[in-house]
Amino acid sequence: MSANRDASKVLLGLEGVSKAFPGVRALEDVRLTLRAGEVTALIGENGAGKSTLVKILTGLCRPDAGRIMVEGREVKLEGVREAARHGIVAIHQETVMFDDLTVAENIFMGHMPRRRGGLVDWPQIKQRAASLLADVDADFSALAFVSTLSVAQKHLVEIARALSQEARIIIMDEPTAALSGREITDLYKIVARLKAQGRAILFISHKFDEIFAIADNWACLRDGVHVGEGRMDAVTQPDLVRLMVGRPVGQMFPQRQRQQGPVVLEVRELSHPTEFADISFTLREGEILGFYGLVGAGRSEVMQALFGLTATTAGSIRIGGKPVTIDSAGAAIRAGLGFVPEDRQHEGVILPLPIYQNVTLAGLQPHVRLGVLQRSSEVAASRAITSELDLRSAGQDQAAGQLSGGNQQKVVIAKWLATGPKILILDEPTKGIDIGAKAAVHEFISAGAARGMAVIMVSSEIPEIIGMADRIMVMRAGRIVAEFARGEATPEKLVAVASADVGVAA
């Protein structure tokens, strides 16, 4: 491709963009080029500056220095509407919509077509919304309420909304985080169609298989600094990992001495009226017990019941050989359980609170002296745990809501580790975090198990569940349908059992 032809395809360029917040250098002298008809993968660890870059591109914050060029002309993006006027629209991991409005109303919210006199042109809205949904192969009506849609369908609405604004530059921020394999394949097809239409796509993902499957180019940030860019067909995954973390990543999962003690948890025939039935298993001291299954298998629901968040209709739980009744989170904590939920933002952290208050929230008593909560004790305890997890922050007083997603996850894990649990339940503990952060979480889980903590780990990532678990329980349709000892499980066996594919033996 000639230089002139290449230059003619550039829709967006960043030159020397820098941004600092109090105590944090978010971006420094960053450059980025997005071309028509191409997908550029933006990679980097949590805290590398990706989120700040997206906020700058969408007008949510202004750079301290540098230039933003759209089709060769410098622009100032003073807000989301100004960014959209220049053809820049973002589709985020967690969709923001009005559930009680129709799909058509959500698509055109903020830029509704109007007739003379200022009245909203409802017939045009319905017609155009239906056409846009057809363009993305949506299988639902423009008149459906958003509350009735699945996560994947809501992503289609987001894409249709971007197209309604005639976006030429589309940012997809972790768009597949909550999608099934089939839904991800469907999304790939839509991205291919957007490329064919000449749109430039910035694709942000922690999943290397996605990046190599969908992207034409890559750009890497590390600690807010641009550290490389190039074509996907000229780079390998180890190359990208070294750029992301600044060091080679050797063994994917930590090695440890697998010495297990006595049974600490015994679950017998635990049942829920609608979500699961006859769940029975044991967990030993120092063991990592994995739970695998497809979306809707009931894994998360079992974990919520174990922690007293949902009521069961039958079954028993014994801890240390003694029967226990766990009917609330408080009862679970007193019994020695900790629970890292899958939805960190809504169930794991309190976003406005500082890091140290989030970390100590589940166990305040050790920090009380003469009836007064001691801030210095909370901060010291939080700092000790979060430093082991390699938390990237401006300090213990920083609000959790200001952290990247991966660092928020570390705060959630730190909160439950601070309670000193005998049994730690982890539901998708590395969902949405990068390879460096995953390594830190894996190392901490293994170290905890080596010290005798019993761990239950729910994961949808097959390499993780095989690499970390001593045993694997497979769930399907609310029941445990198979158990594998370490070394017995393969990706093919797990998927076959989880999906009831009898053509592959368990």
Buried (B, 14 or more C-beta within 10 A) or exposed (E): EEEEEEEEBBBBBBBBBBBBEEEBBBBBEBBBBBBBBBBBBBBBBBBBBBBBBBBBBBBBBEBBEBBBBBBEEEBEBEEBEBBBBBBBBBBBBBBEBEEEBBBBBBBBEEEBBEEEEEEEBBEBBBBBBBEBBEBBEBEBBBEBBBEEBEBBBBBBBBBBBBBBBEBBBBBBBBBBBBBBEEBBEBBBEBBEBBBEEEBBBBBBBBBBEBBBBBBBBBBBBBBBBBBBBEEBEEBEEEBBBBBBBEEEBEEEBBEBEEEBEEBBBBBBEBBBEEBBBEBEBBBBBBBBBBBBBBEBBBBBBBBBBBBBBEEBEEBBBBBBEEEBEBEEBEBBBEBBBBBBBBBBBEBBBEBEBBBBBBBBBBBBEBBEEEEEEBBEBBBEBBBEBBEBBBBBBBEBEBBBEBBBBBBBBBBBBBBBBBBEBBBBBBBBBBBBBBBBBBBBBBBBBBEBBBEBBBBBBBBBBBEBBBBBBBBBBBBBBBBBBBBBEBEEBEEEBBBBBBEEEEEEEB
